[in-house]
């Protein structure tokens, strides 16, 4: 009649006539009657042995246990749906029966259709229940075993859930934490504040901290404080407010972050210094030139008789003092110890002030600079830091070109919400396998295969620091290269902050 | 000041104002001065006319100055070439000996006093 496995039914009734009759009916309906029992005790034993899918259970039977007692025992060990089939519908039976969660309560004499429908519903419900339980188990397992502390509190702010993650982070076992007020794992000085915040959340049913990641100090069992990064969820189930807090100990990560920041700042500083020394040679040259122009024209002014010649000579002197002053001003950016803040600036301007410092050196190496500037929006950057990036880009391009002459093409353009500055050189290029390494600290090829006779050995920090700076600005640096053809480094800076400041 | 004889002088420097400075100064001494902003132009001028003295800046875009020096000496071996430089020649011994070998007679280290060059104009 039905496909596949037949469902196994066990019939428990003390009246033989009744069980025989039911047997026939059930078999006819397409079920397999795997066993019969005529007392509570017998039903328990047989259920264990036969493992039926459904039990049809009479209530009033002779012996120590009636059907309800027997059901209770069976439910302790086995997960079998039980349907009561009884002649009694008194309140006291129904009330007792409810306690064992029966899947049906049928009054004798029940008609076959009713029995069949009840069995089918019971089988289906049991099936759904098992699937649901599996799901619940899966999530319970997940929540318990993730490395994050997961803590729930009720509307009295007492802890109602405490997973393994919380155990290992805080040091309290679940039984030590459950039922305790949440604030017992907070340092005293912030307890009041935190409670106030939670009360506010209950009241308004929302909070500024919901969904955000908060970092505050919490307390371990041993009394030590640690930085706990967590987020709060707030929900209501049956009019009861609940908070769930998920978080982790970030002390170590903080230390690593701080250390990384410290190393970066040191590298930045050393890069500034090496920037100055890279520039020193070229700038000395440039200054000698300027001094020559000035002193020569002063000498001329001294011996010339014509007033307009004197005037002209002095004008030239003045103009060149301005040029010298500009170089000094740009140079200052590198030696500044304090890192100043960000300001809106025209990228081409910032680029030009770097180029002004490198001009002499590039000229000496016979490298020409081709500018392909397009108009762009202003970008909010730290000017001094951006100069380090640009200097690095130009110095690298120059070193890649080496002692022979070449070209550096600098492009500025706006692509979507980014300002892009690209540096293309006609240098030796970078092998594909090394492309991924160029931004790593201390990676350098200079001093070994790089540069001409006066190339300075590289520190291997230039691109690392540049990348860090650009990243701090929310941007990226991309590199493309072809061996013997040259490389292109593209600095992409977002304009996001500009838009904000314009509002 | 005793008048010396008038010389043909060429100044080669990519800085316009350096050229101007030489031209003005040397004109006061009544020399005939020409200037070139590039090595290419300098070579062209040397081919056309004899110059007693060429002041040649060592760092210029285009043809490397060392090649310019070589070409000038080849075209006009008797021309005295005085190399002007913003670099410290003492530091860069290799470069200065190479320049001497290629025929540079003197070095002028920027910044110098214009009075200094008068010594060579006899």
Interface residues (C-beta under 8 A of the other chain):
Chain A: X284 X285 X286 X288 X289 X291 X292 X293 X294 X295 X296 X297 X299 X300 X303 X304 X309 X313 X316 X320 X360 X363 X364 X366 X368 X453
Chain B: X14 X15 X17 X18 X20 X21 X22 X24 X25 X28 X59 X60 X61 X62 X64 X86 X87 X94 X109 X110 X111 X112 X113 X114 X115
